[in-house]
Amino acid sequence: MTAESTPRVRLDAIVQDPSDERVASFMGLRDRDLRLRARATAASDDPQEAVFVAEGDPVVERAVRAGYRLITLLVDATRSQPLPEPIAEAVVEGGGEVLGAGPQVLERITGLGVHRGCLGVFARRDLPSAEQVVGGARRLLVLERVVNPINLGVIVRSAVGLGLDAMVLDEASVDPLYRRASRVAMGEVFDFPYARVRRFPEGLDMVHAAGFVTCALTPAPDAVPIDSLRFGAEEKVALLLGSEGPGLSDATMSACDHRVVIPLSGRVDSLNVGAAAAIACYAITRKC
């Protein structure tokens, strides 16, 4: 990226060595490390632990628009395309560092040597309490043990696009700010209210106390077709999804008001949780 291509933003340095301390945050924040650091944040004063990485121009721009503070921006050192204006403004106004990455650095970070534009290290924010998130919602997504970041990204993007208000997930579920999760969600997670609870079904007590009808999505034979349910316009509805394969735990399903299924034909007995989430979100929001 040349000074002429983006007049307001200049590279502070070009980094060719993957061991350079200036890109240590990018190198150390692969998915597993990010999860461990995120869990440690509450017990540590180390600011490095309270960060996340966003990848790609659209995703970085969404993080900026959502108000996250940009700490470091990393771009391909050969980039000629100007940065999107919101990102450029965040760099200029916030004083974030802008680094150019050589090919070895990009390969070490992404594993492929390619990425979708720029990468940004952002400061995390404290999560709201589950009570705050649930209290402000009418259509709620509840996730138990959803550990695949790609699935989570698909789920969040579908939930936002289909009008759900917020999400509650347990500690066993993947970090919504994982680079892959936010990338698949196209950054929608940055503006989507969410909170964590320790585990389910205990976490459902608060959901029920807030007046929600809980619907557990499952292929179980005793489940009712999701499109057979009818909800009043002001009725609060929570949709529960479990991990790919095992699904929701028996204890969590037993604690729900309804067991619902997406009717399928042929030999397929269930859908990928991301695809199922999109259909179920549509069905639930159409009944609200």
C-alpha positions in Angstrom: 0.0 0.0 0.0 1.5 3.3 -1.1 1.1 6.7 0.5 -0.5 7.8 -2.8 -3.2 5.1 -2.8 -4.6 6.1 0.6 -3.4 9.7 1.3 -4.6 9.8 4.9 -2.9 6.5 6.0 0.7 5.7 5.8 2.5 2.6 6.8 4.4 2.9 10.1 6.6 0.0 9.1 6.9 -3.0 6.8 7.4 -6.3 8.6 9.2 -9.1 6.8 10.1 -11.3 9.8 7.3 -13.4 11.3 9.1 -13.3 14.7 9.0 -9.5 14.8 7.4 -8.4 18.1 5.2 -5.9 16.2 3.1 -8.7 14.8 3.2 -10.9 17.9 -0.5 -10.3 18.6 -1.4 -11.6 15.1 0.9 -14.6 15.5 -0.4 -15.5 19.0 -4.1 -15.1 18.3 -5.0 -18.2 16.5 -8.4 -19.5 17.5 -7.3 -21.7 20.5 -5.1 -19.0 21.9 -7.8 -16.4 21.5 -10.3 -18.5 23.4 -7.9 -19.1 26.3 -7.0 -15.4 26.5 -10.6 -14.4 26.4 -11.4 -16.6 29.3 -8.4 -15.3 31.2 -9.2 -11.6 30.6 -11.5 -11.3 33.7 -8.7 -12.5 35.9 -5.9 -10.6 34.4 -4.8 -7.0 33.9 -2.7 -7.8 30.9 -4.2 -5.7 28.0 -2.9 -8.1 25.4 -5.3 -10.7 26.7 -8.3 -8.4 26.0 -8.1 -8.3 22.2 -9.5 -10.0 19.2 -8.5 -10.2 15.5 -10.8 -9.3 12.6 -10.0 -10.3 9.1 -11.1 -8.7 5.9 -12.0 -5.1 4.9 -15.8 -5.6 5.5 -15.3 -7.3 8.8 -12.7 -4.8 10.1 -15.0 -2.0 8.9 -17.9 -3.4 10.9 -15.8 -3.7 14.0 -14.9 0.0 13.6 -18.5 1.0 13.0 -19.5 -0.9 16.1 -17.2 1.2 18.2 -14.4 -1.3 18.9 -11.0 0.4 19.3 -8.5 -0.4 16.6 -5.1 -1.1 18.1 -3.1 -2.3 15.1 -3.9 -2.7 11.4 -2.0 -5.1 9.2 -2.1 -4.9 5.4 -0.3 -6.6 2.6 2.8 -4.5 2.0 2.1 -4.6 -1.8 -1.5 -3.5 -1.4 -2.6 -0.7 -3.8 -6.3 -0.5 -3.0 -7.2 2.3 -0.7 -8.6 1.4 2.7 -12.3 1.9 3.3 -12.9 5.4 4.7 -14.2 4.2 8.1 -11.0 2.2 8.6 -8.8 5.1 7.5 -10.7 7.4 9.9 -10.2 5.0 12.8 -6.5 4.9 12.1 -6.1 8.6 11.8 -8.4 9.6 14.8 -7.5 6.7 17.1 -3.8 6.7 16.5 -3.7 3.0 15.7 -0.5 1.5 14.3 -0.5 0.5 10.6 1.9 -2.2 9.5 2.7 -3.7 6.1 3.2 -7.4 6.0 5.6 -9.3 3.8 4.7 -12.7 2.3 6.3 -14.7 5.0 4.3 -12.8 7.7 1.0 -13.3 5.9 1.6 -17.0 5.4 2.4 -17.5 9.1 -0.7 -15.6 10.2 -3.2 -17.1 7.8 -1.6 -20.4 7.0 -2.3 -19.7 3.3 -0.4 -16.5 2.5 -3.6 -14.8 1.6 -6.3 -12.9 3.4 -9.4 -10.9 2.7 -8.0 -7.4 2.7 -6.6 -6.1 6.0 -6.5 -7.6 9.5 -7.1 -5.6 12.7 -6.3 -6.2 16.3 -9.1 -4.6 18.4 -9.6 -4.1 22.1 -12.3 -6.2 23.6 -15.2 -4.8 25.6 -16.8 -6.1 28.8 -19.8 -8.3 27.9 -23.2 -7.2 29.3 -24.8 -9.5 31.8 -27.1 -12.2 30.6 -29.9 -10.5 32.5 -29.3 -7.3 30.5 -29.3 -9.1 27.2 -32.3 -11.2 27.9 -34.2 -8.3 29.3 -33.9 -6.3 26.1 -35.0 -9.1 23.7 -38.2 -10.5 22.4 -36.7 -13.0 20.0 -33.8 -14.7 21.6 -31.2 -17.2 20.4 -29.8 -19.7 22.9 -26.7 -21.8 22.1 -25.4 -24.8 23.9 -22.0 -26.3 23.1 -21.7 -24.9 19.6 -18.0 -25.3 19.2 -17.4 -24.8 15.5 -16.6 -21.2 14.7 -17.9 -21.5 11.1 -21.2 -22.8 12.3 -21.5 -20.0 14.9 -20.8 -17.4 12.2 -23.5 -18.8 10.0 -25.9 -18.9 12.9 -25.2 -15.3 13.9 -25.5 -14.0 10.4 -28.9 -15.8 9.9 -30.2 -14.6 13.3 -29.4 -11.0 12.6 -30.7 -11.2 9.1 -34.0 -12.8 10.2 -34.7 -10.4 13.0 -33.6 -12.0 16.3 -32.6 -9.6 19.0 -29.9 -11.2 21.0 -28.0 -14.4 21.9 -27.1 -16.2 25.1 -24.5 -19.0 24.9 -22.8 -21.2 27.4 -19.1 -21.3 28.3 -18.6 -24.4 26.2 -19.6 -22.6 23.0 -17.0 -21.0 20.8 -16.0 -17.4 21.2 -18.1 -15.2 18.9 -15.1 -13.0 18.3 -13.0 -15.8 16.9 -11.5 -14.6 13.6 -13.2 -17.3 11.6 -16.6 -16.8 13.3 -16.7 -13.1 12.8 -15.5 -13.5 9.2 -18.2 -16.0 8.3 -20.8 -13.8 10.1 -19.4 -10.8 8.0 -18.9 -8.9 11.2 -22.6 -9.0 12.2 -21.5 -10.3 15.7 -20.0 -6.9 16.6 -23.5 -5.3 16.8 -25.4 -8.4 18.0 -26.0 -8.3 21.7 -24.8 -11.5 23.4 -23.9 -12.8 26.8 -22.5 -16.0 28.3 -23.9 -18.2 31.1 -21.9 -20.9 32.8 -24.0 -23.8 31.5 -27.5 -25.1 30.6 -30.1 -26.0 31.7 -29.4 -23.8 34.7 -29.0 -20.8 32.5 -32.6 -21.2 31.3 -34.0 -20.3 34.7 -33.4 -16.6 33.9 -34.8 -17.0 30.4 -38.0 -18.5 31.7 -38.2 -15.9 34.5 -38.1 -13.2 31.9 -41.2 -14.6 30.3 -39.8 -16.5 27.4 -41.4 -19.5 25.7 -38.4 -21.9 25.0 -38.3 -24.0 21.9 -35.6 -26.7 21.6 -34.7 -27.6 18.0 -34.2 -31.4 17.7 -34.8 -34.2 15.3 -36.3 -36.3 18.1 -39.4 -38.3 17.0 -41.6 -36.6 19.7 -40.8 -33.1 18.4 -43.6 -31.1 16.8 -43.1 -29.4 13.4 -41.8 -25.9 14.0 -44.2 -24.3 11.6 -47.2 -25.7 13.6 -46.5 -23.4 16.5 -48.4 -20.1 16.9 -47.2 -17.3 19.1 -48.8 -14.0 19.9 -47.3 -10.8 18.6 -46.0 -9.8 22.0 -45.0 -13.2 23.2 -41.3 -13.7 23.9 -39.7 -16.7 22.2 -36.3 -18.3 22.7 -34.9 -20.7 20.1 -32.4 -23.2 21.5 -29.7 -24.9 19.3 -27.1 -27.4 20.2 -23.8 -28.6 18.8 -23.5 -30.4 15.5 -24.1 -34.1 16.0 -25.0 -34.4 19.7 -27.4 -31.5 19.6 -28.9 -30.2 22.9 -28.4 -32.1 26.0 -31.3 -34.2 27.4 -31.4 -32.0 30.5 -31.7 -28.8 28.5 -34.4 -30.2 26.2 -36.3 -31.4 29.2 -36.3 -27.9 30.6 -37.8 -26.4 27.5 -41.4 -25.7 26.8 -41.5 -27.2 23.3 -39.4 -29.6 21.3 -39.6 -28.6 17.6 -38.3 -30.1 14.4 -37.8 -29.0 10.9 -39.8 -31.4 8.7 -37.6 -33.1 6.2 -38.2 -35.5 3.3 -36.2 -38.4 1.9 -33.4 -40.0 3.9 -32.0 -36.9 5.5 -32.9 -36.9 9.2 -31.3 -33.6 10.1 -29.5 -30.5 8.8 -26.2 -28.8 9.6 -26.9 -26.6 12.6 -26.1 -23.5 10.5 -28.7 -24.3 7.9 -31.2 -25.4 10.5 -30.7 -22.2 12.4 -31.6 -20.1 9.4 -34.9 -22.1 8.8 -35.8 -22.1 12.5 -35.1 -18.4 12.9 -37.4 -17.6 9.9 -40.1 -19.8 11.4 -39.9 -18.3 14.8 -39.8 -14.7 13.7 -42.8 -15.2 11.4 -44.9 -16.4 14.3 -44.0 -13.6 16.6 
